[in-house]
Amino acid sequence: MASDVRRVRPEGAGGTRAAAAWRGAGSYSDGVAVFLLGVSAACCLGLGFVLQQRAAARAPLADFLSFRLLLDLIHMPDWLLGVAFMVGGQVLGALALANGEVSLVEPLTATNLLFAMALSRWLTRQSLGWTGWGGCALLALGVTAFIVAGQPRGGGQEAGTLRHWLVIGVVAGLALLVTLGAKRLPPSSEAALLALAAGLLYGIQDALTRVCGSIVEDDGLAAVFVHWQPYAVLGIGVTGLLLVQSAFETAPLRMSLPSLTAAQPLAGIACGIGFLGDRLHVSAGALAWQAAGLTAVVLGILLLGRHPAMPQGPAEETPIGATRVI
C-alpha cells in the first residue's frame, strides 16, 4: 500500500511512469479500505456515545468537569462498554487516517450519528418519522456531496512549524473559550458548548494521529516516541473525554451529540488543509457543492441529534455501579 506521507512530498519534476502507474492502480483499493475503516469507526463511536451518555447521566453532578467523574464512571459496566466501543472506533479511525487524508476520513466518521440513532431507536422503540429519516438523508447525502465534489487527496506541501502551531492554537484556543463560556449558561446550553469544545479538540487529535502515522511510516514505530505528537494525542484524548462525559452528565444526549459530531469533522478538515497538505478540488462548482455538502451534514446532525429517540437520561437517579445497558 502506498504511503500517504510520501505522496504529500514532491517527487521531483519528472517522477517515474512506473511509480505513477503503481499509485493509480492502488488508489481504488486504498479508497475502499479508507471508506470501510471510516464507516466502521463511525459505527463504534456512535454506539459508544449512546452507552456512555446513559451511564454518565447517573453520575453525581458534584463531579462536573472534575477527573473524579471518570473515577466514578469506571464503576459502571455500561460506561466501560461504551468506552470500549469508542476506543475501537478511535483505533479504526487511526487506521483510516494512516491510509487516507484527514479531509476524507472526517466526513465519514461524522456518520456516527446514524449508528447512535439506530441504537437509540432500538432502546427507546421510538419511530424515526419524517424528522429522523430527513436527518439521515441529509447527513448521508451531505457527506457524499462533499467527498465527490471535493475529491480530498494528499500531495500538497506540509506547512512549516509556525503555521502548524497557528492552526492548532486557533482551534484549541476556540475550544478553551467555549469551555469557559459554557460555565455561565443553563445545563442544556452548557452541555452543547462542552461537547463543541470536545469536538474541536478531537479534530486536532485526528490530525495529530495522522502525523503519528506518517512518522511511523517513515522512521518506524520506535521513532514516534521521541516526538511530541503522540503525547499530545493522549492528553487531548483524556481532556476531550472529560469534556464529553461532563456534557453527557448534565443534559440529554440530544443537547450534546450534535455539536460534538459537527465540530470534529470541521476542525479536522481545517487542520488537514491548514498544515497537513490536504487538498480539495477548488473550481467554483466544486466549492459550491462542498459548501452545500457540509451544510447538509450540519443540518442532518442537528435533526438527528434532537430527535425524540435520542436518550434523555433517567427520570430518577440510579445508584453508581448499576448496570443499565438496555
C-alpha positions in Angstrom: 0.0 0.0 0.0 1.3 3.4 -0.9 2.4 5.7 1.8 0.4 8.9 2.1 3.4 10.6 3.7 5.4 10.0 0.6 2.6 11.2 -1.5 2.5 14.6 0.1 6.2 15.1 -0.7 7.1 16.3 -4.1 8.7 13.6 -6.2 10.7 15.9 -8.4 9.9 17.4 -11.7 9.6 14.2 -13.7 8.8 11.4 -11.3 8.6 8.0 -12.9 5.9 6.5 -15.0 6.1 3.2 -13.2 5.5 4.9 -9.8 2.6 6.9 -11.2 1.0 3.8 -12.7 1.5 1.9 -9.4 -0.2 4.7 -7.4 -3.1 4.8 -9.8 -3.6 1.0 -9.6 -3.6 1.1 -5.8 -5.8 4.2 -5.4 -9.1 2.4 -5.8 -8.3 -0.3 -3.2 -6.9 2.3 -0.9 -10.1 4.4 -1.2 -12.3 1.4 -0.5 -10.2 0.4 2.6 -10.3 4.0 3.9 -14.1 4.1 3.4 -14.7 0.9 5.2 -12.4 1.8 8.1 -14.0 5.3 8.4 -17.6 3.9 8.4 -16.6 1.1 10.9 -15.1 3.8 13.2 -18.3 5.8 12.9 -20.3 2.8 13.9 -18.2 2.1 17.0 -18.2 5.8 18.0 -22.0 6.1 17.7 -22.7 3.1 19.8 -20.1 4.1 22.4 -21.5 7.6 22.7 -25.0 6.4 23.5 -23.9 3.9 26.1 -21.6 6.5 27.7 -24.3 9.1 28.0 -26.8 6.6 29.6 -24.2 5.9 32.2 -22.9 9.5 32.7 -26.5 10.7 33.3 -26.3 8.8 36.6 -23.1 10.3 37.9 -23.1 12.8 40.7 -23.2 16.4 39.5 -20.6 17.4 42.1 -18.0 15.7 39.8 -18.8 18.0 36.9 -15.6 18.9 35.0 -13.5 17.0 37.5 -11.4 14.0 36.9 -13.3 12.4 39.8 -16.1 12.0 37.3 -14.1 9.5 35.3 -13.2 7.6 38.5 -17.0 7.3 39.3 -17.8 6.2 35.8 -15.4 3.3 35.7 -17.6 1.5 38.2 -20.4 1.4 35.6 -20.3 -1.6 33.3 -22.3 0.1 30.6 -20.0 3.1 30.6 -17.0 0.7 30.2 -18.7 -1.0 27.3 -19.3 2.4 25.7 -15.6 3.4 26.2 -14.6 0.1 24.7 -16.6 0.9 21.6 -15.2 4.4 21.5 -11.6 3.1 21.7 -12.3 0.6 19.0 -13.7 3.5 16.9 -10.6 5.6 17.5 -8.3 2.7 16.5 -10.2 2.1 13.3 -10.2 5.9 12.7 -6.4 5.9 13.2 -6.0 3.1 10.7 -8.2 5.1 8.2 -6.1 8.2 8.8 -2.9 6.1 8.2 -4.2 5.3 4.7 -6.2 8.4 3.8 -6.3 12.2 4.2 -8.0 13.8 7.2 -10.3 15.7 4.9 -11.6 12.4 3.6 -11.8 10.5 6.9 -13.5 13.2 9.0 -16.7 13.4 7.0 -17.0 9.6 7.1 -16.7 9.5 10.9 -19.4 12.2 11.2 -21.9 9.5 10.2 -21.5 8.1 13.8 -24.8 9.8 14.5 -26.6 7.4 12.1 -25.4 4.5 14.3 -26.2 6.3 17.5 -29.7 6.9 16.2 -30.1 3.3 15.3 -29.2 2.1 18.8 -31.3 4.8 20.4 -34.3 3.9 18.3 -33.9 0.3 19.4 -33.6 1.2 23.0 -36.5 3.6 23.1 -38.7 1.9 20.5 -39.3 5.4 19.0 -40.1 5.6 15.3 -37.9 7.8 13.2 -40.7 9.8 11.4 -40.0 12.4 8.8 -37.5 14.3 11.0 -35.4 11.2 11.6 -35.4 10.0 8.0 -34.8 13.5 6.8 -31.8 13.9 9.1 -30.4 10.5 7.9 -30.8 11.5 4.3 -29.2 15.0 4.8 -26.3 13.6 6.6 -25.6 10.8 4.1 -26.1 12.9 1.0 -24.0 15.8 2.6 -21.1 13.5 3.2 -21.4 12.1 -0.3 -21.6 15.5 -1.9 -18.5 16.8 0.0 -16.4 13.8 -0.8 -17.4 13.6 -4.5 -17.1 17.3 -5.2 -14.0 18.0 -3.0 -12.1 14.8 -4.0 -9.9 15.1 -0.9 -6.4 14.0 -1.5 -2.8 14.5 -0.4 0.0 15.8 -2.4 0.3 19.3 -1.0 3.4 20.5 0.8 3.1 20.2 4.6 3.1 23.6 6.3 6.1 24.9 8.4 6.2 24.9 12.1 4.7 28.4 12.5 1.6 27.6 10.5 1.4 24.2 12.2 1.2 25.8 15.7 -1.0 28.7 14.4 -3.8 26.4 13.2 -3.6 24.2 16.3 -3.5 27.3 18.6 -6.6 28.8 16.9 -8.7 25.7 17.2 -7.5 24.8 20.7 -8.0 28.5 21.8 -11.5 28.4 20.5 -12.2 25.2 22.4 -10.9 26.9 25.6 -13.0 30.0 25.1 -16.1 27.8 24.5 -15.4 25.8 27.7 -15.0 28.9 29.8 -18.2 30.4 28.4 -20.2 27.3 29.0 -20.0 27.6 32.8 -22.3 30.7 32.8 -25.1 29.0 30.8 -28.1 26.7 31.6 -27.4 23.0 31.7 -28.6 22.3 28.1 -26.6 25.1 26.5 -23.6 24.2 28.8 -23.7 20.6 27.5 -23.8 21.7 23.9 -20.8 24.0 24.3 -18.7 21.5 26.2 -19.4 18.9 23.5 -18.5 21.5 20.9 -15.2 22.1 22.7 -14.5 18.4 22.8 -15.3 18.1 19.1 -12.8 20.8 18.3 -10.1 19.0 20.3 -10.9 15.7 18.7 -10.4 17.3 15.3 -6.9 18.3 16.4 -6.4 14.8 17.8 -7.3 13.2 14.5 -4.8 15.5 12.6 -2.0 14.7 15.0 -2.9 11.0 14.8 -2.3 11.3 11.1 1.1 12.9 11.8 2.0 10.0 14.1 1.1 7.5 11.4 3.4 9.4 9.0 6.3 9.2 11.5 5.8 5.5 11.9 5.6 5.0 8.2 8.9 6.9 7.6 11.0 6.0 10.6 9.4 3.1 12.3 7.4 2.6 15.5 10.2 3.5 17.9 10.8 6.9 16.4 7.3 8.1 17.2 8.1 8.2 21.0 10.7 10.8 20.6 8.2 13.3 19.1 5.6 15.3 21.0 2.6 14.4 18.8 1.7 11.0 20.5 1.7 12.6 23.9 -0.4 15.4 22.7 -2.8 12.8 21.2 -3.1 11.2 24.6 -3.5 14.4 26.5 -6.2 15.7 24.1 -8.0 12.4 24.3 -8.2 12.5 28.1 -9.3 16.1 28.1 -11.9 15.5 25.4 -13.2 12.5 27.3 -13.7 14.6 30.4 -15.5 17.3 28.5 -17.7 14.8 26.7 -18.7 13.0 29.9 -19.4 16.2 31.7 -21.7 17.2 28.8 -23.4 13.8 28.9 -23.8 14.1 32.7 -25.6 17.5 32.6 -28.2 17.1 29.8 -29.8 14.7 27.4 -27.8 13.3 24.5 -29.7 15.4 22.0 -28.2 18.5 23.6 -24.5 17.4 23.2 -24.1 14.9 20.4 -25.0 17.2 17.5 -22.3 19.8 18.4 -19.7 17.1 19.1 -20.4 15.4 15.8 -20.5 18.6 13.8 -17.4 20.2 15.3 -15.0 17.3 15.0 -15.0 17.0 11.2 -14.9 20.7 10.6 -11.9 21.1 12.9 -10.2 18.1 11.4 -10.7 19.3 7.8 -9.3 22.7 8.9 -6.2 21.1 10.3 -5.8 18.8 7.3 -5.9 21.7 4.8 -4.2 24.1 7.2 -1.0 22.2 7.9 -1.1 18.6 6.6 -1.1 19.3 2.9 -4.6 18.0 2.2 -6.1 19.4 -1.0 -9.6 19.8 -2.3 -10.9 20.5 -5.8 -11.3 24.3 -5.9 -13.4 25.1 -9.0 -16.4 27.3 -8.5 -18.8 24.4 -8.9 -16.8 22.1 -6.7 -16.6 24.7 -3.9 -20.4 25.3 -4.1 -21.1 21.6 -3.8 -18.6 21.2 -0.9 -20.3 24.1 0.9 -23.7 22.6 0.3 -22.5 19.2 1.4 -21.1 20.5 4.7 -24.3 22.5 5.3 -26.4 19.4 4.7 -24.1 17.4 7.1 -24.6 20.0 9.9 -28.4 20.2 9.3 -28.7 16.4 9.3 -26.7 16.2 12.5 -29.0 18.8 14.2 -32.2 17.0 13.0 -30.9 13.6 14.2 -29.4 14.9 17.4 -32.6 16.5 18.6 -34.8 13.6 17.5 -37.1 12.2 20.4 -35.4 8.8 20.0 -32.2 10.1 21.5 -31.8 9.2 25.2 -32.9 11.9 27.6 -31.4 10.3 30.7 -33.1 8.5 33.5 -36.1 10.2 35.2 -34.7 9.3 38.6 -31.2 8.8 39.9 -29.8 5.3 39.7 -27.0 4.2 42.1 -23.5 4.3 40.8 -22.4 0.8 39.7 -25.8 -0.2 38.4 -25.8 -1.9 35.0 -28.2 -0.4 32.5 -27.2 -1.4 29.1 -30.7 -1.7 27.8 
